[in-house]
Amino acid sequence: MSRPPVTIIGAGCAGLSLAATLPQHTANPVIVRGHPSAAEVQPHIWGFWEMDWLTDAAKLSRASWPMWEFSAPGHRVIRHVSDIHPYHALLSSDWLSDCRKKAQTTTFDNDDIAEQHLPLDDKTDIVFDSRPPQLDEPFMKQHFLGWEVYSKTPVFEAGIARLMDFNTDQSRGIHFIYLLPFDAHTALVESTMFSFTPEADSWYEKAITTYLLEQFSLTEFTVDRTEKGCIPMAFPARPHSSYPAIGSNSGAIRPSSGYAFTFIQKQVATLARQFAGTPDISDIHVPHPHRRRDLLMDAIFLNVLKHAPSLAPNLFMTIAQALRGDELARFMSGIAGPAIIGKIIYAMPKQLFLRAALRICLHALVARFKGPVS
Ligand SMILES: Cc1cc2nc3c(=O)[nH]c(=O)nc-3n(C[C@H](O)[C@H](O)[C@H](O)COP(=O)(O)OP(=O)(O)OC[C@H]3O[C@@H](n4cnc5c(N)ncnc54)[C@H](O)[C@@H]3O)c2cc1C
C-alpha cells in the first residue's frame, strides 16, 4: 500500500522544520504548500537557550552567549551565567534553507491555500496547518524594531547579551532594549515594547539611537540590517481551520515572552517521531506546545502587566534576581520543575498576583455563563 502524503500548509518555521524532520522517521511523501516566508526572504534572528532538542539549531547558530544580563533603573545589573544552556542567535534564513536541504521527501508548492479546506484526494491524507492564528482585538503585543549596527570603534562587550535593559523611555508602554553583541563592532540592538498598540518605526529608531548614545557614546554607525515584528502575547483561537495546527497556529508563541522557536522545534520533533513504523493515522496527535501550568502562570502574569504596566521592570528584575542562569533558561524553555516555579511564585508580590488570579477566575466564570468577555 502506498503511504499517504503529509500536507503542510505554510512554509514558515514550523512548516519547514516539520518537513525537515519527517524523513528521519517516515518515507511518507510530504507536500509543503505556501510561498517562502518572510523569515526566509528577509531574515531575522531567532533567540533561544540551548536545550537537548536544539542541538542542530545550536550548531547552525550565528553566535552564542553563556552570559546575559538584565538592567533597570534603581536596580543593580543582574548577570546570569550558564555553560549548559547558553543563549543562541540563529539567523532565520540559515535555519530555513537548512530545513529545505533536509526535506528530501518534500514537494514544494509555492502557491498559497486560498480556500479554508483543502480538496483532499483521499480520507487518509494527513494535513497540518501552520497558517498564523487569527486573534480578536484588543490583545497585548510584543512589537519591536531592531538594527544590526556596525561601529568602526569597538564599543560592544562581545561576551554578554543584554536580554532586557529597561533604562529606556517607559512613557508609551513596557519598553526595553535587547542587545546581542556579535563582536566588539557589531550588535543587534532592538527596541521592544509590550503594549496594545504598535508605534511608528521612527519611535523605535529614536529609542535605539538614544540608547547607543547614552550607553556607548556612539553616534557614528551604519545599519547593516533591520528587523521588525509584532507578536501576540495572547491565547489564540482557531476559527479559520479545522486541520490540526502546528507552530504559532497551535499557540506555540509563549504568551508571556514571545519566544516560540524552542517550542516549535520540540513540538515538531515529537510529532515527527509518531510517524515511525506504520502508525494508525488516527493515533497521530500534535503535542501541545506548552504545559497547562505554564499557560496559567502566563495568564496571571499578563493580567498583572495589563493592570500595572509601570511595575513591569521591577517584576522582570525580581524574576531574574530569583533564578540562576540555568534555572531561567529552563523556565523560559518550558521545562522548569516545581523548585524553579516555587522560587518565582515566592519572589512575586503576593497581593498583586492573587488579585490577577481572582480576576481571571471571575472572567472565566462570566464567560462560562454569558459567553466570552474581553
Ligand atoms: C521578527 C521576528 C523575530 C522573532 N524573534 C524570535 C526569537 O528571537 N525567538 C523566538 O523564539 N521566537 C521569535 N519570533 C517568534 C516566532 O519564532 C516566529 O513567529 C515563528 O516564525 C513562528 O513560526 P510559525 O511557523 O508558527 O509561523 P510563520 O513562520 O509565520 O509561518 C506561517 C507561514 O504560513 C504562511 N501562510 C499564511 N497564509 C497562508 C496561506 N493562505 N497559504 C499557505 N501559506 C500561508 C506564511 O506565509 C508563513 O510562511 C520572532 C518573530 C518575528 C516576526
The ligand as a Gaussian input file, in Angstrom:
#p B3LYP/6-31G(d) Opt

LIG

0 1
 C       10.918000      39.470000      13.562000
 C       10.618000      38.299000      14.472000
 C       11.551000      37.946000      15.434000
 C       11.285000      36.856000      16.271000
 N       12.236000      36.513000      17.183000
 C       12.046000      35.402000      17.914000
 C       13.073000      34.952000      18.784000
 O       14.109000      35.600000      18.950000
 N       12.879000      33.777000      19.455000
 C       11.738000      33.067000      19.334000
 O       11.628000      32.013000      19.949000
 N       10.738000      33.490000      18.554000
 C       10.865000      34.632000      17.833000
 N        9.867000      35.052000      16.998000
 C        8.553000      34.354000      17.063000
 C        8.449000      33.038000      16.287000
 O        9.584000      32.253000      16.415000
 C        8.107000      33.234000      14.877000
 O        6.925000      33.974000      14.764000
 C        7.992000      31.908000      14.083000
 O        8.276000      32.266000      12.783000
 C        6.627000      31.225000      14.130000
 O        6.664000      30.140000      13.214000
 P        5.360000      29.562000      12.513000
 O        5.773000      28.562000      11.519000
 O        4.369000      29.184000      13.532000
 O        4.730000      30.812000      11.755000
 P        5.343000      31.536000      10.481000
 O        6.824000      31.441000      10.473000
 O        4.697000      32.879000      10.454000
 O        4.809000      30.647000       9.288000
 C        3.486000      30.659000       8.851000
 C        3.535000      30.517000       7.348000
 O        2.208000      30.391000       6.848000
 C        2.208000      31.049000       5.611000
 N        0.839000      31.323000       5.178000
 C       -0.025000      32.261000       5.610000
 N       -1.199000      32.174000       4.936000
 C       -1.048000      31.148000       4.062000
 C       -1.920000      30.546000       3.095000
 N       -3.159000      31.009000       2.883000
 N       -1.460000      29.502000       2.364000
 C       -0.212000      28.995000       2.567000
 N        0.657000      29.540000       3.472000
 C        0.227000      30.595000       4.204000
 C        3.032000      32.309000       5.848000
 O        3.469000      32.883000       4.628000
 C        4.173000      31.716000       6.650000
 O        5.216000      31.274000       5.825000
 C       10.067000      36.127000      16.154000
 C        9.138000      36.529000      15.194000
 C        9.401000      37.603000      14.378000
 C        8.365000      38.001000      13.342000

